[in-house]
Every structure is written in C-alpha cells, then in structure tokens.
C-alpha cells in the first residue's frame, strides 16, 4: 500500500507538470515564428532555408514551440520534482533543493546561450561548406540540429548544480570526484561525441571544453557543499550531546 501511495503521488505531480508544459507550449505558439527567425540568423535568416515537403514548415514550427514551452515550464517541472521528494527530506535539505530550482533554470539558459553564440558560429561554416560543397539546409533538419544541440548542452550545464545538491545531501564528495577524473574525462568525451553533430575534433573540443570546466567547478562546489553539510550535522548533534 505504501508503494501504491507513492505511485499515486508521483502520478499527481507528473500530471500537474504535464498540464503546465502543455500550457507553455500553447503559449509559445504566439512567438514561435520569431524564435525560428532568431535561430536561423546564424545561417542568414529563414530565407536561407529551403523546404521540400508540404508539412515541413509546420513541423518546424511545432518543434520550436515544444522546445520553447519546455524551457518556460522547466522551473515548474523541477518544482514538482521537489514536491515529490519533499516528504523524505530534512528542512535543511529541502531548502537546498528549493534554492537549486532558479539556478538550474539559469544554467539551462546559459547552456542554450553558449550553444547559440559559441558553438553554432564555429560549427555551421564547417558543416555548410565541407569539401567546398555549398549546402542549402532544410528547415526541419536545421531546426532539429540546433534545438537538439541546445537541449543537450543545456542539460550538460546542469552538472555542477546536480553535484552540489548531491554533495549537500551526502551522496557524493569532492575527494571521489577528484580521484575519478580519468573516468569523468572518458564520460565527457562520450557525451560530447553524442551531442556534437560532427566527428571533427574542433567542434567536439568546443563541447568538451566547457564540460571539463564544469566538472572542475563541480569538484569545488562538492567540497563547499560537503563542508556545509558537516557543519549542519555538527550543529544538529550538539544539543543532543549537551543533554544530561
């Protein structure tokens, strides 16, 4: 029965998150066309795109609306995750996870911004003129490429915050992260290869470089969170030890 109660609670949180996501996607319909124009600027605007299917432009519009709606609903989705975890957290842990929500959104937006202003201006000239062959991209292919790259880089930028929260909850520590840097480097290379649209080392390096920096930042944040957790544990244990 306890498991059934947890599953029912999870269903309610997921349902509310889905409702907000659908609402944000519908709201995104109002300005999705302008976002498509913005995403197409690195290749010269939507005039540089050429559609060869009747429904291709509609599919592109819907994909941009879905991606925009997800970004707007992202803080609330995280809030519902926190609400589901809330009964099993202490007061200090609850405060830590709650404060992580706005920072998580800012890091996701930072990943999208990094992709748009750093990765795309470097990757697109290589892709569109490889071997001297001029490429005329299709709207569906180009928008899929851009939004997928933004999504995965945005998730990668969550890594320091996730590590900080896990360290604050006592699941990881800075010493383990620093000792296992070789495995982390291999994992970063695999993730960069999966997220990078090309196999050349230049574009892959552009993705790996910030991820390596983020991993180093994660070690520092894990040390700070671990120290804070030990101080809180000491304060909580002190009154108990002082009792007769």
C-alpha positions in Angstrom: 0.0 0.0 0.0 2.9 2.4 0.7 4.2 1.8 -2.8 0.8 2.4 -4.3 0.5 5.7 -2.4 3.9 6.8 -3.7 3.0 5.9 -7.3 -0.3 7.8 -6.9 1.5 10.8 -5.5 4.0 10.6 -8.4 1.1 10.5 -10.9 -0.4 13.7 -9.5 2.9 15.5 -9.7 3.6 14.3 -13.3 0.1 15.3 -14.3 0.4 18.8 -13.0 3.8 19.2 -14.7 2.4 17.9 -17.9 -0.5 20.4 -17.7 1.9 23.3 -17.3 4.1 22.0 -20.1 1.1 21.9 -22.5 0.1 25.4 -21.4 3.6 26.7 -22.1 3.7 25.0 -25.5 0.4 26.6 -26.4 1.6 30.0 -25.2 4.7 29.5 -27.3 2.6 29.4 -30.5 2.3 33.2 -30.2 6.0 33.9 -30.8 7.4 30.6 -32.2 7.8 32.2 -35.7 10.0 34.9 -34.2 12.1 32.3 -32.5 12.5 30.5 -35.8 13.8 33.7 -37.3 16.2 34.1 -34.4 17.5 30.5 -34.7 18.0 31.0 -38.4 20.1 34.1 -38.1 23.5 32.2 -37.9 22.9 31.0 -41.5 21.5 34.2 -42.9 17.8 34.0 -41.8 14.9 31.9 -42.8 15.5 32.9 -46.4 18.5 30.6 -46.4 16.3 27.6 -45.6 14.6 25.6 -48.3 11.6 23.4 -47.7 10.9 20.4 -49.9 7.9 18.9 -48.1 4.4 20.3 -47.7 4.2 19.9 -43.9 7.9 20.6 -43.2 7.4 24.2 -42.1 4.5 23.2 -39.8 6.7 20.5 -38.2 9.5 23.0 -37.7 7.0 25.5 -36.1 5.7 22.8 -33.7 9.2 21.6 -32.7 10.3 25.2 -31.8 7.0 25.6 -29.9 7.7 22.4 -28.0 11.3 23.3 -27.2 10.3 26.9 -26.1 7.4 25.5 -23.9 9.8 23.1 -22.2 12.2 25.9 -21.4 9.5 28.0 -19.9 8.0 25.1 -18.0 11.4 23.9 -16.8 11.3 25.6 -13.4 7.8 24.4 -12.6 8.8 20.8 -13.6 11.7 21.0 -11.2 9.3 22.3 -8.5 7.1 19.3 -8.9 10.1 17.0 -8.6 11.0 18.8 -5.3 7.4 18.5 -4.1 7.5 14.7 -4.7 10.8 14.4 -2.8 9.7 16.8 -0.1 8.4 14.2 2.5 11.7 12.4 2.5 13.9 15.5 3.0 15.1 17.3 6.1 14.4 21.0 6.5 18.0 22.0 5.5 17.9 19.6 2.6 14.5 20.9 1.5 15.9 24.4 1.5 19.0 23.3 -0.5 16.9 21.7 -3.3 14.4 24.6 -3.4 17.2 27.1 -3.9 18.6 24.9 -6.7 15.5 25.5 -8.9 16.2 29.1 -10.1 19.9 28.3 -10.5 19.0 25.2 -12.6 16.9 27.4 -14.9 19.7 30.0 -15.3 22.3 27.2 -16.1 20.0 25.7 -18.7 19.6 29.1 -20.3 23.4 29.6 -20.1 23.9 26.4 -22.0 21.5 27.5 -24.7 23.2 30.8 -24.9 26.7 29.2 -25.1 25.4 26.9 -28.0 24.0 29.8 -29.9 26.8 32.3 -29.6 29.9 30.0 -29.4 29.2 26.5 -30.9 26.9 27.4 -33.8 29.1 30.2 -35.3 32.0 27.7 -35.4 30.2 24.5 -36.4 27.9 25.9 -39.1 30.6 27.2 -41.6 32.4 23.8 -41.4 29.2 21.9 -41.9 27.7 24.0 -44.7 30.9 24.2 -46.8 32.6 20.9 -46.1 34.7 19.8 -49.1 33.7 23.1 -50.9 30.2 21.9 -51.4 27.6 24.5 -50.6 24.7 23.2 -48.6 21.2 24.6 -48.6 19.7 23.4 -45.3 16.1 22.3 -44.9 14.0 23.9 -42.1 13.3 20.6 -40.3 16.9 19.4 -40.5 18.4 22.7 -39.4 16.0 23.4 -36.5 16.3 19.8 -35.3 20.1 20.1 -35.3 20.0 23.5 -33.5 17.4 22.6 -30.9 18.9 19.2 -30.1 22.3 20.7 -29.6 20.9 23.4 -27.4 18.9 20.9 -25.3 21.9 18.6 -24.6 24.3 21.4 -23.9 21.7 23.0 -21.6 21.4 19.7 -19.7 25.2 19.4 -19.5 25.3 22.8 -17.8 23.2 21.4 -15.0 26.1 19.1 -13.9 27.7 21.4 -11.3 24.4 22.2 -9.7 23.4 18.5 -9.6 26.8 17.6 -8.0 26.4 20.4 -5.5 22.9 19.2 -4.4 24.0 15.6 -4.3 27.1 16.6 -2.2 24.9 18.6 0.1 22.6 15.5 0.6 25.7 13.3 1.2 25.6 11.1 -1.9 28.9 12.3 -3.4 32.0 14.0 -2.2 34.8 16.1 -3.7 37.5 13.5 -3.0 35.7 10.9 -5.0 35.2 13.3 -7.9 38.8 14.4 -8.0 40.2 10.8 -7.8 38.0 9.6 -10.6 38.8 12.4 -13.1 40.0 9.9 -15.7 36.7 8.2 -15.8 35.0 11.5 -15.9 37.1 12.6 -18.9 36.1 9.5 -20.8 32.5 10.1 -20.0 32.7 13.7 -21.1 34.3 12.6 -24.4 31.4 10.1 -25.0 28.8 12.7 -24.1 30.5 15.3 -26.3 30.7 12.9 -29.2 26.9 12.1 -28.8 25.9 15.8 -28.6 28.3 17.0 -31.3 26.8 16.9 -34.8 30.2 16.4 -36.5 33.1 14.0 -35.9 35.8 16.6 -36.3 37.9 17.3 -33.2 37.4 21.1 -33.4 33.6 21.0 -32.8 33.9 18.1 -30.4 36.5 20.1 -28.5 34.2 23.1 -28.3 31.7 20.9 -26.5 34.2 19.1 -24.3 36.0 22.3 -23.1 33.0 23.8 -21.1 32.1 20.3 -19.8 35.6 19.8 -18.4 35.4 23.3 -16.8 32.0 22.4 -15.4 33.4 19.2 -13.9 36.2 21.1 -12.2 33.7 23.6 -10.9 31.6 20.7 -9.6 34.6 19.4 -7.5 34.9 22.8 -5.9 31.1 23.0 -5.3 31.1 19.5 -3.9 33.8 20.5 -1.4 31.8 23.5 -0.4 28.5 21.6 -0.1 30.2 18.8 1.9 31.7 21.3 4.3 28.3 22.9 4.8 26.7 19.5 5.4 29.3 18.6 8.1 28.7 22.0 9.8 24.9 21.4 9.8 25.4 17.9 11.2 27.6 19.2 13.9 25.1 21.9 14.9 22.3 19.3 15.0 24.3 16.9 17.1 25.5 19.5 19.6 22.2 19.9 21.5 21.8 16.2 21.8 25.3 15.8 23.2 24.8 18.5 25.7 21.8 16.9 27.3 22.4 15.1 30.6 
